[in-house]
Amino acid sequence: MLPNPLKQKLKNGELVLGPFINCADAAFMEISGHAGFYIAAIDLERGPLETCFL
């Protein structure tokens, strides 16, 4: 099994940052991964969902 870099950072007490994404388009998750984030949360509670889809 491959080591999980997020779990390793948390075990070592390192700071892990990630964005809250308020759009359901998968491209935003891909972009956050390519930007170097280890984690991202989708939050669709506050905002119109219709404006997010292309």
VMD Tcl script that draws the C-alpha trace (Angstrom):
set ca {
  {0.00 0.00 0.00}
  {1.28 3.46 -0.89}
  {1.85 5.94 1.94}
  {-0.77 8.67 2.31}
  {1.03 12.07 2.27}
  {-1.89 13.84 3.98}
  {-1.89 11.40 6.90}
  {1.91 11.69 7.20}
  {1.74 15.48 7.38}
  {-0.97 15.35 10.03}
  {0.99 12.78 12.08}
  {4.07 15.02 11.93}
  {2.03 18.00 13.15}
  {2.51 19.92 9.90}
  {0.03 22.52 8.71}
  {-2.28 21.29 5.94}
  {-4.29 23.90 4.04}
  {-7.07 23.49 1.51}
  {-9.84 25.53 -0.07}
  {-13.59 25.43 0.47}
  {-15.13 25.13 -2.98}
  {-18.70 26.33 -3.43}
  {-19.18 24.95 -6.92}
  {-20.05 21.42 -7.98}
  {-17.93 21.47 -11.14}
  {-15.22 18.80 -10.95}
  {-12.72 21.10 -12.67}
  {-12.36 23.13 -9.48}
  {-11.30 20.03 -7.56}
  {-8.77 19.18 -10.28}
  {-7.38 22.71 -10.20}
  {-6.98 22.63 -6.41}
  {-5.08 19.34 -6.70}
  {-2.77 20.73 -9.37}
  {-2.26 23.84 -7.23}
  {-0.70 21.64 -4.54}
  {-3.51 21.31 -2.01}
  {-3.80 17.97 -0.23}
  {-7.45 18.49 0.72}
  {-10.47 20.44 -0.54}
  {-14.02 20.66 0.81}
  {-17.12 21.15 -1.30}
  {-19.57 23.49 0.42}
  {-22.83 23.95 -1.49}
  {-24.81 25.33 1.44}
  {-24.24 29.03 0.78}
  {-24.90 30.02 -2.80}
  {-26.83 29.33 -5.97}
  {-25.83 26.06 -7.59}
  {-27.03 27.09 -11.06}
  {-24.25 29.64 -11.53}
  {-21.53 27.03 -11.14}
  {-22.25 24.79 -14.10}
  {-20.76 25.64 -17.48}
}
mol new
graphics top color blue
foreach p $ca { graphics top sphere $p radius 0.5 }
foreach p [lrange $ca 0 end-1] q [lrange $ca 1 end] { graphics top cylinder $p $q radius 0.2 }
display resetview
